[in-house]
Amino acid sequence: MVMPMVSMEMDDEQKMDAVMPIPMKDKPDYPYGLRICLCSDELDKLNLDPSDAFVGGIIHGHFLGRITSVSASDGEYGSSCRVEIQIESMSIESEDEENEEA
């Protein structure tokens, strides 16, 4: 099933209620845990030149991930669930040129 892209940005109420691993003066726009880091080894594997990267640049990525953990609980504060995914394969392409044309 093909699913459309969905923004994961938190609304103002979610930002106020967000639990962060350390105290933060400014709340982030997106939930903790949705950020991935690509270091030299990963960039080399993807044949990406880090000098082409810049803050604010947009990329388009595809990944295959393996579900490593599924949990659900019902407690005094309501129900919650968590699915952890280990990214195993990925590809990335720049969207900057396409966005400049638009």
Contact map, one row per residue, 1 for C-alpha under 8 A:
111000000000000000000000000000000000000000000000000000000000000000000000000000000000000000000000000000
111100000000000000000000000000000000000000000000000000000000000000000000000000000000000000000000000000
111110000000000000000000000000000000000000000000000000000000000000000000000000000000000000000000000000
011111000000000000000000000000000000000000000000000000000000000000000000000000000000000000000000000000
001111100000000000000000000000000000000000000000000000000000000000000000000000000000000000000000000000
000111110000000000000000000000000000000000000000000000000000000000000000000000000000000000000000000000
000011111000000000000000000000000000000000000000000000000000000000000000000000000000000000000000000000
000001111100000000000000000001100000000000000000000000000000000000000000000000000000000000000000000000
000000111110000000000000000011100000000000000000000000000000000000000000000000000000000000000000000000
000000011111111000000000000011100000000000000000000000000000000000000000000000000000000000000000000000
000000001111111000000000000010000000000000000000000000000000000000000000000000000000000000000000000000
000000000111111100000000000000000000000000000000000000000000000000000000000000000000000000000000000000
000000000111111110000000000000000000000000000000000000000000000000000000000000000000000000000000000000
000000000111111111000000000000000000000000000000000000000000000000000000000000000000000000000000000000
000000000111111111000000001110000000000000000000000000000000000000000000000000000000000000000000000000
000000000001111111000000001000000000000000000000000000000000000000000000000000000000000000000000000000
000000000000111111100000000000000000000000000000000000000000000000000000000000000000000000000000000000
000000000000011111110000001000100000000000000000000000000000000000000000000000000000000000000000000000
000000000000000011111000000000000000000000000000000000000000000000000000000000000000000000000000000000
000000000000000001111111000000010000000000000000000000000000000000000000000000000000000000000000000000
000000000000000000111110000000000000000000000000000000000000000000000000000000000000000000000000000000
000000000000000000011111000000000000000000000000000000000000000000000000000000000000000000000000000000
000000000000000000011111100000000000000000000000000000000000000000000000000000000000000000000000000000
000000000000000000010111111000000000000000000000000000000000000000000000000000000000000000000000000000
000000000000000000000011111000000000000000000000000000000000000000000000000000000000000000000000000000
000000000000000000000001111100000000000000000000000000000000000000000000000000000000000000000000000000
000000000000001101000001111110000000000000000000000000000000000000000000000000000000000000000000000000
000000000000001000000000011111100000000000000000000000000000000000000000000000000000000000000000000000
000000001110001000000000001111100000000000000000000000000000000000000000000000000000000000000000000000
000000011100000000000000000111110100000000000000000000000000000000000000000000000000000000000000000000
000000011100000001000000000111111100000000000000000000000000000000000000000000000000000000000000000000
000000000000000000010000000001111110000000000000000000000000000000000000000000000000000000000000000000
000000000000000000000000000000111111000000000000000000000000000000000000000000000000000000000000000000
000000000000000000000000000001111111000000000000000000000000000000000000000000000000000000000000000000
000000000000000000000000000000011111100000000000000000000000000000000000000000000000000000000000000000
000000000000000000000000000000001111110000000000000000000000000000000000000000000000000000000000000000
000000000000000000000000000000000011111000000000000000000000000000000000000000000000000000000000000000
000000000000000000000000000000000001111111100000000000000000000000000000000000000000000000000000000000
000000000000000000000000000000000000111111100000000000000000000000000000000000000000000000000000000000
000000000000000000000000000000000000011111110000000000000000000000000000000000000000000000000000000000
000000000000000000000000000000000000011111111000000000000000000000000000000000000000000000000000000000
000000000000000000000000000000000000011111111100000000000000000000000000000000000000000000000000000000
000000000000000000000000000000000000011111111111110000000000000000000000000000000000000000000000000000
000000000000000000000000000000000000000111111111100000000000000000000000000000000000000000000000000000
000000000000000000000000000000000000000011111111000000000000000000000000000000000000000000000000000000
000000000000000000000000000000000000000001111111000000000000000000000000000000000000000000110000000000
000000000000000000000000000000000000000000111111100000000000000000000000000000000000000000000000000000
000000000000000000000000000000000000000000111111110100000000000000000000000000000000000000000000000000
000000000000000000000000000000000000000000110011111110000000000000000000000000000000000000000000000000
000000000000000000000000000000000000000000100001111110000000000000000000000000000000000000000000000000
000000000000000000000000000000000000000000000000111111000000000000000000000000000000000000000000000000
000000000000000000000000000000000000000000000001111111000000000000000000000000000000000000000000000000
000000000000000000000000000000000000000000000000111111101000000000000000000000000000000000000000000000
000000000000000000000000000000000000000000000000001111111000000000000000000000000000000000000000000000
000000000000000000000000000000000000000000000000000011111000000000000000000000000000000000000000000000
000000000000000000000000000000000000000000000000000001111100000000000000000000000000000000000000000000
000000000000000000000000000000000000000000000000000011111110000000000000000000000000000000000011000000
000000000000000000000000000000000000000000000000000000011111000000000000000000000000000000000111000000
000000000000000000000000000000000000000000000000000000001111100000000000000000000000000000011111000000
000000000000000000000000000000000000000000000000000000000111110000000000000000000000000000011110000000
000000000000000000000000000000000000000000000000000000000011111000000000000000000000000001111000000000
000000000000000000000000000000000000000000000000000000000001111100000000000000000000000001110000000000
000000000000000000000000000000000000000000000000000000000000111110000000000000000000001111100000000000
000000000000000000000000000000000000000000000000000000000000011111000000000000000000001111000000000000
000000000000000000000000000000000000000000000000000000000000001111100000000000000000111110000000000000
000000000000000000000000000000000000000000000000000000000000000111110000000000000000111100000000000000
000000000000000000000000000000000000000000000000000000000000000011111100000000000011110000000000000000
000000000000000000000000000000000000000000000000000000000000000001111100000000000011110000000000000000
000000000000000000000000000000000000000000000000000000000000000000111110000000000111100000000000000000
000000000000000000000000000000000000000000000000000000000000000000111111000000001111000000000000000000
000000000000000000000000000000000000000000000000000000000000000000001111100000001110000000000000000000
000000000000000000000000000000000000000000000000000000000000000000000111110000111100000000000000000000
000000000000000000000000000000000000000000000000000000000000000000000011111000111000000000000000000000
000000000000000000000000000000000000000000000000000000000000000000000001111111110000000000000000000000
000000000000000000000000000000000000000000000000000000000000000000000000111111100000000000000000000000
000000000000000000000000000000000000000000000000000000000000000000000000011111000000000000000000000000
000000000000000000000000000000000000000000000000000000000000000000000000011111100000000000000000000000
000000000000000000000000000000000000000000000000000000000000000000000000011111110000000000000000000000
000000000000000000000000000000000000000000000000000000000000000000000001111011111000000000000000000000
000000000000000000000000000000000000000000000000000000000000000000000001110001111100000000000000000000
000000000000000000000000000000000000000000000000000000000000000000000111100000111110000000000000000000
000000000000000000000000000000000000000000000000000000000000000000001111000000011111000000000000000000
000000000000000000000000000000000000000000000000000000000000000000111110000000001111100000000000000000
000000000000000000000000000000000000000000000000000000000000000000111100000000000111110000000000000000
000000000000000000000000000000000000000000000000000000000000000011111000000000000011111000000000000000
000000000000000000000000000000000000000000000000000000000000000011110000000000000001111100000000000000
000000000000000000000000000000000000000000000000000000000000001111000000000000000000111111000000000000
000000000000000000000000000000000000000000000000000000000000001111000000000000000000011111000000000000
000000000000000000000000000000000000000000000000000000000000001110000000000000000000001111100000000000
000000000000000000000000000000000000000000000000000000000000111100000000000000000000001111110000000000
000000000000000000000000000000000000000000000100000000000000111000000000000000000000000011111000000000
000000000000000000000000000000000000000000000100000000000011110000000000000000000000000001111100000000
000000000000000000000000000000000000000000000000000000000011100000000000000000000000000000111110000000
000000000000000000000000000000000000000000000000000000000111000000000000000000000000000000011111100000
000000000000000000000000000000000000000000000000000000001111000000000000000000000000000000001111111000
000000000000000000000000000000000000000000000000000000001110000000000000000000000000000000000111111100
000000000000000000000000000000000000000000000000000000000000000000000000000000000000000000000111111110
000000000000000000000000000000000000000000000000000000000000000000000000000000000000000000000011111111
000000000000000000000000000000000000000000000000000000000000000000000000000000000000000000000011111111
000000000000000000000000000000000000000000000000000000000000000000000000000000000000000000000001111111
000000000000000000000000000000000000000000000000000000000000000000000000000000000000000000000000111111
000000000000000000000000000000000000000000000000000000000000000000000000000000000000000000000000011111
